[in-house]
Amino acid sequence: MSGDSGGIQSALSTLRVLEEVARRQPVGVSEIARATEMPKSSVQRCLVTLQQAGWLRVVDTTRARWGLTAKPVGIGLRAAGEGGLREAALPVMRELSKELNETVHLAVRDGDGLLIVARRDGTRTLRTYVELGTVAPLHGTASGLAILAGLPDAEIDDVVAAGLEAFTETTIVDGDALRAEIDATRARGFAVNVASWWRPHVAAVAAAITGPAGRPVAAFAVSIPSVRFDPDDVERIGGLAVQAADQVSELLD
């Protein structure tokens, strides 16, 4: 019995390490150990196990930092029932990125968060970057706001009740402030994040993609370094993002 208990605990620890890598990638052993309150030696064993199983890879050999492989991304899409979404979205996001010459992300809802499942980069030297498979917060991203804006207020209340974690000094952690941003997003038709709620020095404009039932299932986000973000261009970017999202939504009907 004790052996079974030890095996279960080991499996749970390994899954916890996997979740922390998804949240923080690229990330090192020390940061994971602090977040999980596990010994570094235990974290290292979990990382190696996950690497051997094809779930993780070393993304920075000089500093031994870890990130996800494509394996959990594919499983996440299947679990969300959105296996065909990525295929439908890729050509559209390619054109959106080409039109704006900026990075475009595709994110699907994953419980109380978002899973980044596709990325198309622009050609500019200075551009934003996030690893595929990263889990992002609903309340801290333009993609998340775009999705929340399409949900009933009762579901938004559930998100607020679960707690709004701070990721930067400007993250929205107050329920009333989040609802105000959602109201503004609904009125505008797309979400705007100019305050770097999740990642420092990053601005974004996002539009929701809806499934056959009309519920938001994903979002396109145009991600721009804050130093290059022009508020006067928001309407144009937002309009193009909405057009792209609507195009994919029609394909999913």
Secondary structure as a PSIPRED ss2 file (coil, helix, strand):
# PSIPRED VFORMAT (PSIPRED V4.0)

   1 M C   1.000  0.000  0.000
   2 S H   0.000  1.000  0.000
   3 G H   0.000  1.000  0.000
   4 D H   0.000  1.000  0.000
   5 S H   0.000  1.000  0.000
   6 G H   0.000  1.000  0.000
   7 G H   0.000  1.000  0.000
   8 I H   0.000  1.000  0.000
   9 Q H   0.000  1.000  0.000
  10 S H   0.000  1.000  0.000
  11 A H   0.000  1.000  0.000
  12 L H   0.000  1.000  0.000
  13 S H   0.000  1.000  0.000
  14 T H   0.000  1.000  0.000
  15 L H   0.000  1.000  0.000
  16 R H   0.000  1.000  0.000
  17 V H   0.000  1.000  0.000
  18 L H   0.000  1.000  0.000
  19 E H   0.000  1.000  0.000
  20 E H   0.000  1.000  0.000
  21 V H   0.000  1.000  0.000
  22 A H   0.000  1.000  0.000
  23 R H   0.000  1.000  0.000
  24 R H   0.000  1.000  0.000
  25 Q C   1.000  0.000  0.000
  26 P C   1.000  0.000  0.000
  27 V E   0.000  0.000  1.000
  28 G C   1.000  0.000  0.000
  29 V H   0.000  1.000  0.000
  30 S H   0.000  1.000  0.000
  31 E H   0.000  1.000  0.000
  32 I H   0.000  1.000  0.000
  33 A H   0.000  1.000  0.000
  34 R H   0.000  1.000  0.000
  35 A H   0.000  1.000  0.000
  36 T H   0.000  1.000  0.000
  37 E C   1.000  0.000  0.000
  38 M C   1.000  0.000  0.000
  39 P C   1.000  0.000  0.000
  40 K H   0.000  1.000  0.000
  41 S H   0.000  1.000  0.000
  42 S H   0.000  1.000  0.000
  43 V H   0.000  1.000  0.000
  44 Q H   0.000  1.000  0.000
  45 R H   0.000  1.000  0.000
  46 C H   0.000  1.000  0.000
  47 L H   0.000  1.000  0.000
  48 V H   0.000  1.000  0.000
  49 T H   0.000  1.000  0.000
  50 L H   0.000  1.000  0.000
  51 Q H   0.000  1.000  0.000
  52 Q H   0.000  1.000  0.000
  53 A C   1.000  0.000  0.000
  54 G C   1.000  0.000  0.000
  55 W C   1.000  0.000  0.000
  56 L E   0.000  0.000  1.000
  57 R E   0.000  0.000  1.000
  58 V E   0.000  0.000  1.000
  59 V E   0.000  0.000  1.000
  60 D E   0.000  0.000  1.000
  61 T C   1.000  0.000  0.000
  62 T C   1.000  0.000  0.000
  63 R C   1.000  0.000  0.000
  64 A C   1.000  0.000  0.000
  65 R E   0.000  0.000  1.000
  66 W E   0.000  0.000  1.000
  67 G E   0.000  0.000  1.000
  68 L E   0.000  0.000  1.000
  69 T C   1.000  0.000  0.000
  70 A C   1.000  0.000  0.000
  71 K H   0.000  1.000  0.000
  72 P H   0.000  1.000  0.000
  73 V H   0.000  1.000  0.000
  74 G H   0.000  1.000  0.000
  75 I H   0.000  1.000  0.000
  76 G H   0.000  1.000  0.000
  77 L H   0.000  1.000  0.000
  78 R H   0.000  1.000  0.000
  79 A H   0.000  1.000  0.000
  80 A C   1.000  0.000  0.000
  81 G C   1.000  0.000  0.000
  82 E C   1.000  0.000  0.000
  83 G C   1.000  0.000  0.000
  84 G C   1.000  0.000  0.000
  85 L H   0.000  1.000  0.000
  86 R H   0.000  1.000  0.000
  87 E H   0.000  1.000  0.000
  88 A H   0.000  1.000  0.000
  89 A H   0.000  1.000  0.000
  90 L H   0.000  1.000  0.000
  91 P H   0.000  1.000  0.000
  92 V H   0.000  1.000  0.000
  93 M H   0.000  1.000  0.000
  94 R H   0.000  1.000  0.000
  95 E H   0.000  1.000  0.000
  96 L H   0.000  1.000  0.000
  97 S H   0.000  1.000  0.000
  98 K H   0.000  1.000  0.000
  99 E H   0.000  1.000  0.000
 100 L H   0.000  1.000  0.000
 101 N C   1.000  0.000  0.000
 102 E C   1.000  0.000  0.000
 103 T E   0.000  0.000  1.000
 104 V E   0.000  0.000  1.000
 105 H E   0.000  0.000  1.000
 106 L E   0.000  0.000  1.000
 107 A E   0.000  0.000  1.000
 108 V E   0.000  0.000  1.000
 109 R E   0.000  0.000  1.000
 110 D E   0.000  0.000  1.000
 111 G C   1.000  0.000  0.000
 112 D C   1.000  0.000  0.000
 113 G E   0.000  0.000  1.000
 114 L E   0.000  0.000  1.000
 115 L E   0.000  0.000  1.000
 116 I E   0.000  0.000  1.000
 117 V E   0.000  0.000  1.000
 118 A E   0.000  0.000  1.000
 119 R E   0.000  0.000  1.000
 120 R E   0.000  0.000  1.000
 121 D C   1.000  0.000  0.000
 122 G C   1.000  0.000  0.000
 123 T C   1.000  0.000  0.000
 124 R C   1.000  0.000  0.000
 125 T C   1.000  0.000  0.000
 126 L C   1.000  0.000  0.000
 127 R C   1.000  0.000  0.000
 128 T C   1.000  0.000  0.000
 129 Y C   1.000  0.000  0.000
 130 V C   1.000  0.000  0.000
 131 E C   1.000  0.000  0.000
 132 L C   1.000  0.000  0.000
 133 G C   1.000  0.000  0.000
 134 T C   1.000  0.000  0.000
 135 V E   0.000  0.000  1.000
 136 A E   0.000  0.000  1.000
 137 P E   0.000  0.000  1.000
 138 L C   1.000  0.000  0.000
 139 H C   1.000  0.000  0.000
 140 G C   1.000  0.000  0.000
 141 T C   1.000  0.000  0.000
 142 A H   0.000  1.000  0.000
 143 S H   0.000  1.000  0.000
 144 G H   0.000  1.000  0.000
 145 L H   0.000  1.000  0.000
 146 A H   0.000  1.000  0.000
 147 I H   0.000  1.000  0.000
 148 L H   0.000  1.000  0.000
 149 A C   1.000  0.000  0.000
 150 G C   1.000  0.000  0.000
 151 L C   1.000  0.000  0.000
 152 P C   1.000  0.000  0.000
 153 D H   0.000  1.000  0.000
 154 A H   0.000  1.000  0.000
 155 E H   0.000  1.000  0.000
 156 I H   0.000  1.000  0.000
 157 D H   0.000  1.000  0.000
 158 D H   0.000  1.000  0.000
 159 V H   0.000  1.000  0.000
 160 V H   0.000  1.000  0.000
 161 A H   0.000  1.000  0.000
 162 A C   1.000  0.000  0.000
 163 G C   1.000  0.000  0.000
 164 L C   1.000  0.000  0.000
 165 E C   1.000  0.000  0.000
 166 A C   1.000  0.000  0.000
 167 F C   1.000  0.000  0.000
 168 T C   1.000  0.000  0.000
 169 E C   1.000  0.000  0.000
 170 T C   1.000  0.000  0.000
 171 T C   1.000  0.000  0.000
 172 I C   1.000  0.000  0.000
 173 V C   1.000  0.000  0.000
 174 D C   1.000  0.000  0.000
 175 G H   0.000  1.000  0.000
 176 D H   0.000  1.000  0.000
 177 A H   0.000  1.000  0.000
 178 L H   0.000  1.000  0.000
 179 R H   0.000  1.000  0.000
 180 A H   0.000  1.000  0.000
 181 E H   0.000  1.000  0.000
 182 I H   0.000  1.000  0.000
 183 D H   0.000  1.000  0.000
 184 A H   0.000  1.000  0.000
 185 T H   0.000  1.000  0.000
 186 R H   0.000  1.000  0.000
 187 A H   0.000  1.000  0.000
 188 R H   0.000  1.000  0.000
 189 G C   1.000  0.000  0.000
 190 F C   1.000  0.000  0.000
 191 A E   0.000  0.000  1.000
 192 V E   0.000  0.000  1.000
 193 N E   0.000  0.000  1.000
 194 V C   1.000  0.000  0.000
 195 A C   1.000  0.000  0.000
 196 S C   1.000  0.000  0.000
 197 W C   1.000  0.000  0.000
 198 W C   1.000  0.000  0.000
 199 R C   1.000  0.000  0.000
 200 P C   1.000  0.000  0.000
 201 H C   1.000  0.000  0.000
 202 V E   0.000  0.000  1.000
 203 A E   0.000  0.000  1.000
 204 A E   0.000  0.000  1.000
 205 V E   0.000  0.000  1.000
 206 A E   0.000  0.000  1.000
 207 A E   0.000  0.000  1.000
 208 A E   0.000  0.000  1.000
 209 I E   0.000  0.000  1.000
 210 T E   0.000  0.000  1.000
 211 G C   1.000  0.000  0.000
 212 P C   1.000  0.000  0.000
 213 A C   1.000  0.000  0.000
 214 G C   1.000  0.000  0.000
 215 R C   1.000  0.000  0.000
 216 P E   0.000  0.000  1.000
 217 V E   0.000  0.000  1.000
 218 A E   0.000  0.000  1.000
 219 A E   0.000  0.000  1.000
 220 F E   0.000  0.000  1.000
 221 A E   0.000  0.000  1.000
 222 V E   0.000  0.000  1.000
 223 S E   0.000  0.000  1.000
 224 I E   0.000  0.000  1.000
 225 P E   0.000  0.000  1.000
 226 S H   0.000  1.000  0.000
 227 V H   0.000  1.000  0.000
 228 R H   0.000  1.000  0.000
 229 F C   1.000  0.000  0.000
 230 D C   1.000  0.000  0.000
 231 P H   0.000  1.000  0.000
 232 D H   0.000  1.000  0.000
 233 D H   0.000  1.000  0.000
 234 V H   0.000  1.000  0.000
 235 E H   0.000  1.000  0.000
 236 R H   0.000  1.000  0.000
 237 I H   0.000  1.000  0.000
 238 G H   0.000  1.000  0.000
 239 G H   0.000  1.000  0.000
 240 L H   0.000  1.000  0.000
 241 A H   0.000  1.000  0.000
 242 V H   0.000  1.000  0.000
 243 Q H   0.000  1.000  0.000
 244 A H   0.000  1.000  0.000
 245 A H   0.000  1.000  0.000
 246 D H   0.000  1.000  0.000
 247 Q H   0.000  1.000  0.000
 248 V H   0.000  1.000  0.000
 249 S H   0.000  1.000  0.000
 250 E H   0.000  1.000  0.000
 251 L H   0.000  1.000  0.000
 252 L H   0.000  1.000  0.000
 253 D C   1.000  0.000  0.000
